Amino acid sequence: MSSSEPAALWELPEEPPPAAAKAAVPSRARKPSKAPKPGEKAKGAQQPAPERSVARIVVDIPLAHLDRTFDYRVPEKLHETAVPGCRVRVRFAGQLVDGYLVERAETSDYGSKLAFLDRVTSAEPVLTPSLHALCRAVADRYGGTLSDVLRLAIPPRHAKVEGEPPASLAAFPEAPDAEAWARYQRGPAFLEALAEGKPANAVWQALPGEDWPRRLAEAAATAAAAGHGAVLVVPDHRDLTRVHEACVSLVGADGVVALIAGLGPAERYRRWLAVLRGAVRVVVGTRAAMFAPVAEPGLFVVWDDGDDLHLDQHAPYPHVRDVLMDRAHTAKASLLVGGFARTAEAQLLVESGWAAPVLADRTVLRTAAPRVTPVGEDFDVARDEAARVARLPAVAFEAARQAFAAGVPTLIQVPRRGYVPGLACGNCRTPAHCRRCAGPLALPGGSIDGRPKPPACRWCGVPETAFRCAACGSVRLRAVIVGAKRTAEELGRAFPGVPVRTSGATEVLASVPGKPALVVCTPGAEPVAEGGYGAALLLDGWALLGRQDLRAGEETLRRWMAAAALVRPASSGGRVIVGAEAGMAVVQALVRWDPAWHASQELAERQELGFPPAMRMASVEGTPDAVAALLDDLPLPPSGEVLGPVPLGEVDEEGNAERERALVRVSRAEGKALAAAIHAAAARRDARKAPEPIRIQLDPMELI
């Protein structure tokens, strides 16, 4: 064989003659390296760390069937920097991926040879054992993966910030004067428990006109004075600004930090590291702060837990209230759920005995609340021509004029446009529900043999061909109004010479001066008025109450009370005019200022009908084939029930939809079993590399 024609790799070359053997060896060929002697290190080979050389890594891959730790070998050169909680890079399936080192061990159960860590990205132990346990618990509760929760809990790394010298620990603040909490039953006892470091869970119903940011700051300062940390979570940046300023006045600028998703990467990581290293004890922020790794936590607070901003829109879609509940239970700390209104979930905490109600006596409440006057939908319009254009009730027109005469502004709350239209009884206007699953009815559109299709349930999809109202027995249906179309200009014509200010989606005002003005806003965008509003006009109540949603009544009362709480007390002339029938439970709760009563009614109805929070629900959305495949592969607990699937959006002439949704509900006791079953089904789906995406969400706030 010629030397220029080497043999194939799978063939053995023939033994060359002695003369040809010398010619077959190139003149510059390297000599084979000597095999290392026993105990001698091979040149260039990595050696394992002298002790605890096995690292258990959480890889940043959001696939359910890979939701576990993987063992790697720690090289000797990374022995000092590969500490538990640090960020690492490892080779996984042929690619370099990020991960977190959870722990180091001496041995591994993996039978084959372990791959070595590629490098330590940062030696900062960002994943503490308590944060890892919390993220694991949240992932298990919502049937998600640990890597998804870690993305929400730990901000991206900023190398320059890590190199900065750590901030010094802030001094312990003095315990504040909490005399204002004496107006509430169990208020002083709650602060006393915070001062002594004892766990105490409470649901706080704030009085109208209450300086609630100051009250929350007093609770946080009480916990900080006892050497414990506090995490306060509010819905939006306007609330965050007020609470942060109140905390700074009591704790000091060095003792409190604000965490919000809108911060730049460097500043956000800088503040987060200050919390991780124990430099600050009080953390305030929006939902991004619910995972804040505060040291020695003593208090967790969520304000206005019914606000949908508390629900994270990233998988696995955790809710702030539930996350803080888990943290308080695990850390044996206190939880405070506060707000002007009360959700059914908060009521369940009270009725189960897990939390105690903190509310004021009725005598104290009557001195702080404004006077509430309900008017029906068919109200008497004011005689003023401009008021007729704006369709203002006569009583609302007079209340606004009295407020302007007193030199204070008037708030007008106008429901948002674009609510999904639904159906209600044509006689008593009770929302129409399905007889099978009690879901909301709606018109699906289209026709059958030239006739319109009958109403159908938005949850289970069953048509309702013989509707009869459960409240009055009427067979008539009517469409619920979609939204308000009046503008600030139309309302301004009713009050010539009075400035009109708007607050809504494009521009939300934080505050307005205490001067005569007409402040028109959408629900949730009400600015705070200096000295309080003289009147609040809550128009078009049916636009809120008529929403085809499980939480329509609860959400309406929450938004009404948030606006009414900004009005002066009745003794100072404060009035609230609400455009809804006086006999409705929601209106009665506002008139009597008794959200606890309404929450107990809501919870009782949901327990009877099998709705959250009495039951746990999971929503499955995707293409029809993907939804059907997952439901077929989902072993349900004994109490499990599937509602639907129903189409999402428009359907073609054959009744097919691009996307569908199904609801799965089980008893609350089997909620963990449902989460585990969903996680296992998603893992099998990911292992099969299913091509069609699917969205799975446990405990969704919206079921429509």
Salt bridges, closest charged atoms under 4 A:
ASP60 OD1 - ARG151 NH2 2.90
ASP67 OD2 - ARG136 NH2 2.84
ASP67 OD2 - HIS679 NE2 3.05
ASP71 OD1 - ARG56 NE 3.49
GLU76 OE1 - LYS41 NZ 3.58
ASP98 OD1 - ARG89 NH1 3.04
GLU103 OE2 - ARG56 NH1 3.59
ASP118 OD2 - ARG119 NH1 3.11
GLU124 OE1 - ARG277 NH2 2.90
ASP140 OD1 - ARG136 NH2 3.10
ASP148 OD1 - ARG151 NH1 2.73
GLU162 OE1 - ARG157 NE 2.93
GLU164 OE2 - ARG270 NH2 2.89
GLU196 OE1 - LYS198 NZ 3.03
GLU210 OE2 - ARG183 NH2 2.88
GLU210 OE1 - ARG215 NH1 2.80
GLU218 OE2 - ARG214 NE 3.75
GLU218 OE2 - ARG215 NH2 2.97
ASP236 OD2 - ARG238 NH2 3.78
GLU267 OE1 - ARG270 NH1 2.70
GLU267 OE2 - ARG271 NE 2.78
ASP304 OD2 - ARG558 NH1 2.68
ASP305 OD2 - ARG321 NH1 2.87
ASP307 OD2 - ARG558 NH1 3.84
ASP312 OD2 - ARG287 NE 3.63
ASP312 OD1 - HIS314 ND1 3.03
ASP322 OD2 - ARG141 NH2 3.64
ASP322 OD1 - ARG321 NE 3.70
GLU345 OE2 - ARG551 NH2 2.93
GLU377 OE1 - ARG429 NH1 2.19
GLU464 OE2 - ARG435 NH2 2.92
ASP540 OD2 - ARG486 NH1 2.68
ASP549 OD2 - ARG547 NH2 3.69
GLU554 OE2 - ARG551 NH1 3.54
GLU554 OE1 - ARG606 NH2 3.26
GLU555 OE2 - ARG558 NH2 2.76
GLU555 OE2 - ARG559 NE 2.75
ASP594 OD2 - ARG592 NH2 3.73
GLU602 OE1 - ARG606 NH2 3.13
GLU621 OE1 - ARG659 NH2 3.87
ASP633 OD2 - ARG684 NE 2.84
ASP633 OD2 - ARG688 NH1 3.98
GLU641 OE1 - ARG665 NE 3.07
ASP699 OD2 - ARG616 NH2 2.82
